Amino acid sequence: MNIYGHTKNATQELRHIFNNDNKKDINSILLAIKSSWRFIHKYIKNIHPEWTIEFSTKLNIINPEELVITSNMISNARRSFISMEQEREIKTYMMYFIWIMNKLLIFNKSDEEGCRVCQGELYYYFDIEHDILIKECGTCSSWYHGKSDNTIKEFTKNIRPATRTDLIDNKISWNA
Ligand SMILES: [Zn+2]
């Protein structure tokens, strides 16, 4: 099978997440991502090697109970999926894949809030060094304090995606 056959299969596996016909529980979403990943990891590795290593590791250790995926996150990712389905250029296809993974697996509330600088989506992380919840704009990389919304000028790269526990500890609410 050539690369187009593999991306076609990868798309097919991800489609389960975005169909309207079945229930979107965390485990079935993770299963679809893992099935899709099997088809494209060896190609995306050549284009985005660092991201691939990081993502593979994350996918192996991810705890479904600490994952929050809202219906807003799914419908937001669906827009990228529709573009990815029609994309024939491999590098752009891979970019859509990465966006879909971020939109699904890094908590965000794109229906409720956005970056003050560019209105981009804010992704929630936990800053391990400073022990605080933070948000990063996916477009311009502005940083905000997770609770106060204050701009953060100094930050560390020692971060991980926010878990369900981080969100609850910081009294962040969401609509399922
Ligand atoms: Zn921004």
Residues whose N, C-alpha, C, O or C-beta is under 5 A from the ligand:
A	BS01	ZN	C115 V117 C118 Q119 G120 C137 T139 C140 S141 S142
